């Protein structure tokens, strides 16, 4: 029973650490895939 509790606690610690690392590394999609040329600038549009 003690090994099971140790395994569960270990998995909780690893999942929490992984979540924190991914939140620190990943960028939101609107930031990661946006460049100046990706959006039309309506102020400079002809017409």
WOFEN-V562874 format. One record per run of one state. SS is the DSSP state (hx for helix, st for strand, lp for the rest). FROM is the first residue (numbers start at 1). LEN is the number of residues. If there is no record, write none. Layout:
[[SS/FROM/LEN] [SS/FROM/LEN]]
This chain:
[[lp/1/1] [hx/2/24] [lp/26/3] [hx/29/4] [lp/33/3] [hx/36/3] [lp/39/3] [hx/42/3] [lp/45/3]]
